[in-house]
Amino acid sequence: MTPIPPLTDEALLDQMQRAAFGYFLQTVNPRNGLVADTSRDNSPVSIAVVGFALSSYPVAVERGWMGRADAVQRSLAALRFFRDSDQSGSPTATGCKGFYYHFLDIRTGARVWQSELSMIDTALLIAGALTASLYFTAESADEIELREVADFLYRRIDWRWAQDDGDTIRQGWKPECGFLHYGWEGYSEAILLYVLAMGSPTHPIVGDCYQAWTATYQWENLYDHDYLYAGPLFVHHFSHAWIDFRGIRDSFMREKRSDYFENSRRAVLIQREYAWRNPHEFAGYDQNCWGLSACDGPSDEQPGVCSETRRLFGYAARGVPFGPDDGTLSAPSVLASLPFAPEMVLDAVRNMMARYPEILREGRFSSGFNPTLTDTNGRAWVSAGHYGLDQGIVLMMIENHRTRWVWRLMRGCPYIRSGLHHAGFRGGWLQHPPIHGAR
C-alpha cells in the first residue's frame, strides 16, 4: 500500500485556517451576530471574539469560504446590535460610554458573570468593526450602512473617560464599584488599545498617556536575547493581528534599536529555549514542543487530576520564564507565532500533532494540553472544546503569514495611522500614503 504523503506546508495551513474559521460559523447567534467565547454548552459571548469574527469574514470572502452578501449580513447583525444596545451602564446593560462588558448573554446581549466593562476587549471588538468597514466598500445600501455603523461605534467610545484622570488607561469598570484599581503596567497587548484611543477624532486620551504606559515596560536579557518582557505568548500576538509592526518604531523601540515585530520573534526564541531547558522537568517540553500562553488547563478541582501534587492553574496566562507553569502548553499560541518564525513554528506544529494527535479536534487545536497528566491510555490531558480567541488569532496570523493581506488592508485605516503617529511611531510603511483597497 502506497503511503499517503504528508501535507505540504501550504495545504496544512489552509486546512487549519479554514477549520479555525469554522468556529465562527458554529458558535454565532445569527439573529444578533454575537459569537460565543467557547464551544462549550451555555457559553456566554466574548466581545473580543466578536471582533475576531468581524475580522475573519473578509478573509473568508477573499478565500472563497463565504459569499460576500452573507458576510455583510453577519457583520451588520453584530454592528447593529452594538449600536442599539443598552449603554446605560446598569448591572444588566450591554455597556457604557461606548465600551462593552466583557461577557454577554448570547441571546439578549445583557451583561453576565458580573464582568467588567473591558477597555481592551472593546478595542479588539472595534478593530474587527474597522476591518469590516475597510473591506466592504461597495456603494450598496448594506455596505454603506455597515461602514456608517462601524464608524459610529468607534466615535462613540469615550477613551478619555477611561483614563479616570490618571496617567494611563484603566483596565475596566464595574457598576458596583467604579473603575478597577489598576491600570496597564508593563508591556501587554494594549498597544492596539492605545493606538485606537489616540486616533479617536471625538474623545482621544489626553496628556502623555502612551509614554506613561511605556515607562512601565520591563526590558530584559533572557537566554542572551535582549527583549521587551511579556511572559505569555498571546501578548506578543494580539496587536499584531491588525497592525504591521515591521520596521515602524515608537520612541521606546528606537532607543532599543528594535521593533515590536522583532521583539515577538525573540519571544519565540525565548519560549523554545525555556522549553528545551525545562526547569520544572515537565513531560513533552523541548525545542519542538513549547508555547506558554493564556489557555485552558487542568485545575486541582477536576476529577482525575486531584491527586496531582503540583499546583494546577486551570485557565491562566502561563508565561516564560517566570511562570506560572504547570506543564500546560498552548498549541494555538504556537501556530499564531507563524509570521515571526515560520520554520520553527511549522516544525513545532507538525511535531505536536504527531506526538499528541488528541490535541486536534475538528481540525482545530484545543486551547491547552498537558503531557505530564495522562489518562490510562497514555494520552495527554486536553482542554474540552475550543476557545474563540484561539481560533481568531490563529486565522488572522496565518493570513498575515501567507499573504500579509490583513496588514495591508489595515494600513488604509486613518484612525490607526493617526493613533500610531500620535504614539510616536515613525518609519516603514507609515512614511508612505495608504493604498486604499489594498489586496
Order of alpha helices (4+ residues) and beta strands (2+ residues): alpha-beta-alpha-alpha-beta-beta-beta-beta-alpha-alpha-beta-beta-alpha-alpha-beta-beta-alpha-alpha-beta-beta-alpha-alpha-beta-beta-beta-beta-alpha-alpha-alpha
